[in-house]
């Protein structure tokens, strides 16, 4: 089976959000109960190991998403904007999983 996926998660590299998440989980005041924060590299590795091809990356600071995105995009440009996108509160990947050949599902003795 093949198809496209958009996967977004809380960002471990968003320092203050990560601390807030850990504190509310420890105090049992988190609205979610439990959430796992991923780093961009960790999520990318998991997706690639699962057979996904990465097409794009975005976060709440990438200039394309979130309420603060367009403001950041107009103030900053170039390398600063590129680096800053990896520290948004939420981040994720747009990816594609190609069709596997039918031979991949055949068990060979």
N, C-alpha and C positions, 0 to 999 in steps of 0.2 A: 504494500500500500504506500502511496506517495501523497505528498501534500505540503502546504505551507503552514507555518505556525508562528504566532507572536507570543512570546513568553516573557512576562515581566515579574520581577521579584523585588523585595526590599534589598537595598544595597549596603553591604558590609562596609564599603569604603566611604559611606556617608557617616562620618564619625559621630556627630551628635545624635542622629537618628538611631544608629546602632547602639549607643549608650542608653538612649531612652527605651529602646526595645528590650534590652537586657534587664534594665531596672524594673520596668513594668511587669515583665515575666517573673522576675525574682519576687516581687511584692504581690504577685497574683492579682494585679490590677489591669492587665492587658485585655483589651477588648477582644482580641483574637485568641487568647489563651496561650498559644505558642506560634511563633513564626521563626523561620530560619532565614537569616540574612546571607546572601551569597555575594561574593566579589565578582566583578565582571569576568575575570579570568577563570574563576571556578565554574561559573555557569556556562561559559563558552566551551570549556573542556568537557563538561558533562553532555552538552548538546552534540559536540563533535564525536564523542565516544558512542553516542546513541545513533549515529549515522546522519545527523543533520548537517547541511551546508549553510554556513552563516552568510546572510545577505546584507544585513545592516544592524547597527547598534544605535540605541537611543536611551536617554535618561531624562529626568525632569530638569536637568541643566544642559541639555544638548541643543537648545534653541529651536526644537521642533515640537516639544510636548510640554505640558504643564503650564501653570499660570505664570511662572517666572521665566520660562524658556524664551519667549520672544524678547523680553527685556535684556536678558543676558546676551542674546544673539545680536542685538543692536549696539550694546556697549562694547562687547569684546569681539575679536575676530582672530583669524589665524590660529596659531599654535595654542594660545591661551584658551580659546573656546574648545579646541579639540581635547585638551587635557582636562578641562573643567567638566566636560560631559561625563567623565567616569566617576564623579562624586555626587551625582544627583541622588535624591532620597529613594527613588525607584529607578530601576534600569531594566533593560531587556533586549532581546534579540528578535529580529525577523529572520526566519530561516526556512529552509526547504529540505524535505526528505525525499530523495529520489526513489523511484520504484526499484525494488529488489528483483533480481531475476528469479524465475521459478525454480531454478536449480538450487538456489540458496535455501529453499524449504524442503528439499529432498534429503532424507536421511540416507547416508551411504554407509554400508557395513564394511 
